[in-house]
């Protein structure tokens, strides 16, 4: 009897080791596939960096990514969710269905050459201050490597690469979620540029933004003030009430506003005024509660000043829902790949870049190191949040920037257009491809990721977009550089 038990144990461990070895071979396949195409992918990323197209205007960038995928055998669906530059590229069949996100919009006013000193390519022009040229290219690279592996391994699985425009304020992904484009997806993988290597489960803030417009009656401010009703008075009364409200809201809530229009001449009673308001909180519920109070302040201000007020929701984003099982898988793969190693030239670039900071720079060693796995939070917002509430979602953040570089700066733009950024991009592509292989080879990982999402969002959850039924703001960046 003991003999048979020993044989069973030996057989079990033999199968386990064979399976483990095969997984290693699968991952080695996609790593080598990506390394073989490193130069072409760098060229794609550099071209998109040069296009530097703003949200919903990324015609050249989306075309280049679509052409790259089409040549590799992906079927392309364009203009999805009524977004002209959005697309979905699909390859494979069967389960699991894995979504990969690709962004490609730039930021206004951040034009910068790929050198470690401030020098715009075009004065006042746009630039990739958040590395979306790398984001889009790296995700496409991962999808293609997975396609090659699916063909070689003959495994079941479907890859869907989502071209998602206008992350920077346009909320492109929200409209794609609202349109049901993530229905039937088992897991979503994405990444974002950073100044260090991290794959921990992160959360962020929910977000709602709108324009409040006040309408009054114009009059001569000196000769006939009694005939006027100041729209600016209405707006300033609203602002005053909101500022008093700050004493009576949660410490986690943030309210921001700017007066974008307040009149044209001081001796004319303004008949029109408007302000942009943003409310953030840790959860959507908190955002909605405070937003409703802001609306009441606006309505009360209009009543008290005998003006009229109307408001329009511009953008609304859910907070990120971290997914523990997926994040652990991504962290394990990031740890296997490692961080970014600088060449002599890159080291000189990084050292000079750090002299431009107005604060103490962290050690350059951070580009190589992997940050410890721990629950994280960043006090900003992203349209990935909406996706993370309907599909298990996880992210990796490689060191595409010199350690100490902040997002949305010329220093980030500079690194995004040269080899430091390209190396970090390929780290992300490898980690995403490897994690997708884990999902395909381990059905239990898909199940655990789904169970984690269900547990966190609670029974009976139904996704309702914060933006309501508004149409995409396709022209919100028009006229900007």
Secondary structure, DSSP 8 states (H G I E B T S, - for coil): -HHHHHHHHHHHHHHHHHHHHHHHHHHHHHHHHHHHTHHHHHHHHHHHHHH---TT--HHHHHHHHHHHHHTT-EEEESGGG-TT-EEEEEEESS-EEEEEEE---BTT----SSSS---SSTT--B-TT-HHHHHHHHHHHHHHHHHHHHHHT--EEEEEEEE--TTTT-HHHHHHHTTTTTT--EEEEE--BSSBB---EE--EEEEEEEEEE-B--BTTT-GGG-B-HHHHHHHHHHHHHHHGGGS-TT-EEEEEEEE--S-TTB--SEEEEEEEEEESSHHHHHHHHHHHHHHHHHHHHHHT-EEEEEEEEEE------HHHHHHHHHHHHHH------HHHHHHHHHHHTT-SS----GGGGTSB-----EE-SS--THHHHHTTS-EEEEB-B-S-TT--SSSHHHHHHHTSHHHHHHHHHHHHHHHHHHHHHHH-HHHHHHHHHHHHHHH-TT-----TTTT----TTTTTT--
